[in-house]
Amino acid sequence: MQRTLHWCHFLFLPQRGESIGDTLQWRRVMADGDKQNSGNGKAIIGTEDSDRGVAAIKPQYLTNKEKFHGYLDADGKEVTEEQCNKAEENDESNDVTAEPVAKKIKLDDSAEEQNDKTAEHKTEKKRARGQNKSRPHVKYNQYEQQRLCPSIVQECASKCFFGEKCKFLHDVEKYLSEKQEDIGPKCHLYETFGKCIYGVSCRFAKSHLGEDFKNLINQELVKQWEGKAPVRNGLDKGLQIQLRKKKVPFDKSDKFLKLLNKSQKPTQVKGDAEPPPVTTDSLGDQLIAPPSTDCTKQVTGDGETKTVTVTSGALTDEDIIKLRPCEKKKIDFRNKLYLAPLTTCGNLPYRRICKRLGADITCGEMAMCTNLLQGHSSEWALVKRHDSEDLFGVQLEGSFPDTMTKCAELLNRTIDVDFVDINVGCPIDLVYKKGGGCGLMTRTNKFEQIVKGMNSVLDVPLTVKIRTGVQEKVNLAHKLIPDLREWGASLVTLHGRSREQRYTKLADWEYISRCAKIADPLPLFGNGDIFSFEDANRAMQTGVSGIMLARGALVKPWLFTEIKEQRHWDISSSERFDILREFTNHGMEHWGSDTSGLEKTRRFMLEWLSFLCRYIPVGLLERLPQKINERPPYYMGRDYMETLMASQNVGDWIKISEMLLGPVPPNFTFLPKHKANSYK
């Protein structure tokens, strides 16, 4: 009988060239080193005393800022010192991408020092820190001077959707004369599906246009895809109209909310009102009973004696209701690699890449429940699912039980999903100040009502993602986890940082290990600072059921492959560029191959490149592995493309995107989310 090996089984095996004794000794040394070097004893990864915070790169690859940017500006050619000095002057004159001034230690808060600060320093500090909240935003449909009428694109000119009021262009020849040049000779959509639905407006239109600008069709490929929909969970137009008119029924949610309101006690003069008693029946289901009861009885079931509250007379739905009326779908989450729900960068094309590279569980970006209930198309786009995502969930954010319960019932009825996750970890002010995200960790009554309400209307497992707490030194997760187990959660994911920490300091894996023991038998996934297979192995040894990858998967999406194959992948620049090419093709499938679709793909690629540039190739490192909290110094790669991919200048990211998506439009602008995220 053959036995299959999971990647977790490699945790206790010696590495290549090691004996078992050497492996055990290495693990003891690493464990002792981690405790000494982590400062607070909470990090998985120890830190070096020398050059703390900077990655150690082999000396022959190191360079300085002027030579680095001079080399890139010269497109990989050798540069002189005069060219380097000229590049430095140009960099200093550039306000948008200028390097932020090094932070100074504040020694005294006296009024004299505050008055001595100049306006110039204030503007530099303001430019270097925080988010670019007022980023320039151009609508994608404004990149074309005149847009072709959809009826012409779909070759049904006799039936213009707008009639006489149509403001679009109907003259194909005029449109082609003003249209930007085609990017390449082959259209990915035509080569894959046999038909490009964007027709004349496609930026690869010459590959599938015949006489009189008719769209060519490959019948063999079309038949292969007939009846197959690679992407599911789209918003139906009829449902959108019903949601906007508030005509969608929510029978299960209304029943739960009605019972919830009835079971709450009236406000007491002294002290806080006690929550309604929660009991269980012989099947193990939780029951919410009304505040006034006549008697109780003992019920024996599953080897245990439990107390069940009974009312006088016949039982009705208004008197007592089960939170779980039918058997839930069960999922074995243990020992799986979970790709975190990532705002902006965690889009469908990116998830497809991670899935191919080894991710087991994928989850859509955080969606606001109120926007879903109002039928916003942009919000419903976040719950779309590709066929390759065999274990897929959606993440909801909300502050109140009525909207969250109704949204859960709506998704349970209309989309194909394997689990639903509640976001209780979002740290941004916009969400937190409304009581959502991390705010729910301190609003336990609302949190309980949300979990129980969603659990009562879902036929799939309900999961929860939380942080250690709100304040840095006040942990709350260990208090909430036993309650979440009782409320009906099927999985808890714990990010080892508080809201105040954001991404400062290392994740507290000692606390995650403690919470994993408290959660048992409820599966608990750990999240934070995993950037190599060694990190993943040490994380699994803390007792968690699995690990979630977030920033590590953004910087190097092949991290899933490294963990499963237990190796460091010295991936070449050409292989990394092929991943970007794959993202481009997936983006054209998802957003379109016309100008609007390509610019959407470009924008999300640039956001992703702001993380990809932090990766340092394995062959350049002086010691392995690279740590996620170490910033790369200026270095020259083994070829021009590897050096270009190491640049943290937004202009170089745009240069990479132009290799795949053609030149940017004349009025194109892009700034990364964070002001200090991209600079020369």
Disulfide bonds with the S-S distance in Angstrom:
none
